Amino acid sequence: MRTSEGVRIMDEKVMKTGTTTVAIVAKDGIVLAADKRATAGNFIANKRIRKIYEVSDNMALTMAGTVSDAQLLCKLIKAELKLKKMRTGRDATVKESANLLANLVYSNIRKFSVIPGIAHFLFAGKDNTGFHVYDLYPDGSLSETEDFVSSGSGSVMAYGVLETLYNKDISVDDAVKLAVKAINAALQRDSASGGGIDVVTITKDGVKRAFEKEVKGSVEA
């Protein structure tokens, strides 16, 4: 089972899957959003899967990819950050944390497995240098995003909304509404995205869940 674009062989059949996740950089924080559907080919395996994880008080990520690999990597990075704080006596920066996760993703994709371990993350957080969003590709490559980014099979629809409505002075409150619109656009046209919408904000007050709703159709923020 996967939650992003990709394939795997199951019972000699190619299984296609999908998802939609979004990260938006606002003037006073960051917004992460995702749909809630997990698919295995044309089969909807789970309608209420969680795709946004808090990894520290000030950092969170969205996941896409092979569910087992993505969930394990989320647990590993959360544990590694706790160990790093115990050893150094300080919180890791967002860049350090993103690079550590990128190394885990790089190692994961290159180990032999009968099921390809594909995982794609949008990693966001706040540290003493400000707010940051990083796009971690399934091959372990890493790039910082200054405005917005989307991943998954529904990202084409989400990007259309983001490109049209985003502006660099957007507030977190308005970014939440924009994120809902972007995910909702994917829900309407991407059959692999659905189930509902989760939205999390990262501000000076830390990571907080801002919006959550299970839906069958459109959602209004």
N, C-alpha and C positions, 0 to 999 in steps of 0.2 A: 504494500500500500504506500502511496506517495501523496504529498500535498503540493507538489510543483510539477512543472513540465518535465517529462522524462519518460523512460520506458523501462520495463523489466520483463523477464520471461517467466511466466507462470503457466504451468500446464501446456507448454509449447505455444502459448499465445502471447503476443505483445500487449502489455497493459499500459495505456496512456492515462496520465493523471494531471491534476491542475490545482491552482490556488490563486489568490490575489492578496498581496501585502503591500503596504504603503508606509513610507516615512516622510514626514514634512518638517522642514526647519522653519520655525517661526522666530519672531524677534525676541520673544521672551520664553522660548522653550522648544520642545520637540514633540511631535505627535506621531504615534505608531498606530497603524490600523490593519486589520486582517479580516477575511471572511472566516467561516467556521466549518467548512465542508472538507472532508477527506474522501478521495475517490480511488477506486481500483478499476481502471478501464471505464466502462459505462455504469458500473455499480457504485452507488453512494455508500461508502463504508461507514461513515460517521457524520452526523449532521451537527455535532456540537463540539468538535475538536478545538482545543486551545492552541493558538499559533503565536501568541505573544507571551514571552516569559520575562519575569524580572530576575536579573542575575546579581543585582546588588541594590542598595538603597537609591542609587542614582543612575543605574544603567539597566536597560532592557533590550530585548531583541525580538524580531519576528522570524519565524522559521518556515522553510519550505523545503520539500525534498522527500526522500525516503523517511517515513515517520520514525522508524526505530533509530536510524542514525541521527536524525535531527534532535530527537528527544534525548538521546544519550549525550550528544555534544553539548546540549544545553545544561545537563547535569554536570558534565565535566568542567565546563568553563565556570560555572557557579562555584564548584568546589575549589578549583584552582585559584580563583580570586580570593576566596576566604583564606586559603593556605598562604597566598602571597602577602596578604595583610598581616597574618600572624608572624611571618618570617621577617618582614620589613618594618612593621609597625606603622604602615601607612596604606591608604587606599590606592589601588592602581589607577592610572589615568585612563581615559577612554581609549586613547591611541594604544597604550600598552595592552589593554584588555582585548581590543579588536585584533591586534597582531597575534596575541596568544591564541584566540579562537581561530584565526586564519591558519596558524600552524597546525591546529588540531584538524581542521577541515582538509588541509593539504595532505596530512598523513592518512586521514580516513579514506580519501578518494583513491589513494595509491596502494592500498593494501588489497591483496587478493580476496575476492568474495564472489560467491555465486550470484549474490544480489548486489548490484552496484550501489555503493554508499554515497548517493548524491544528496547534498544538503546545501541550501542557499540561505544566508542570513542577512537581515538588515539590523545592524548593531548601533544603538544610540545611547548617549549618556551625557552627564554633566560632570565636569571637574573644575579645578581652579583656573583652567584656561578658557572655559566657556562650554557651549553646547556643541556636540559633534555627532554626525551620522556617518557610518561606514557601510559600504556595500561589499559583502563577502561572497564572492562567486563560488560555485561548487568545486572549482579547481584549486581553491585556496588563495586566489588573488584578492587584493584589497584596494579599495579606492574610497576617498572621502567625498561626501556629497554636501554641497553648499545650499541646495534648495529643496529638492524632493527626489525620491526614487521609488520605483515599484518593482515587484518581482512576481513571477508566476504566470500562468497561462492567461489570466485576466488582466495582466499589466498593460496590454495594448489599449484597452478601454479606459483603464485608470489614468494612463498617461494623457489621453485626450482631454480629460477633465482637468488634470493638474496643469498641463501646459496652458490651458485657456484661462483658468481662474486664479492661479497662484501669483502672489506678488511678494517681494522680499520684506515688506513691512507688515505682513500678516501677523495677527495675534494668535496665541494658542487657542483661544475660544473659537476664532474664525477658522483656524486650521483644523480643529476637530470637525466642524461642519463640512469643510472641504474634503477631509479624509472620508467622511461618510458618503459624500457624493461620489467620490472616486471609486470606492469599493462597491457602492450601489450600482454604478455604471457597469462594473464587471458582473455583478449578480444578474443583470438583465440580459447579458449577451454571452457570457462564458458559462457553459453547462457544468464545468468542473469547479466553479466557485458558487457558494451559496450557504444556506443554513443560518446566516445572520452576520452580524458585524461586531467586532470588538475594537475598542479604541482606548489607548493608553497615552497619558501625557507625562513628559519629563520636564519639570520646572525647577525653580530654586527650592521648592518644597519636596523634591524627590519624585519618585515614580508613583503615579496614581491612575486608577482605572476611571476613565471619563465617560465611557459610553459602552453599553452592551445590550444587544437585542437579538433575539432569534426571530427570523423572518421567513416568509415564503415569497414575498414580492419586494416592493420598494420600501425604503426607509427614509424618514425625514429626521434630520438632526434637531 
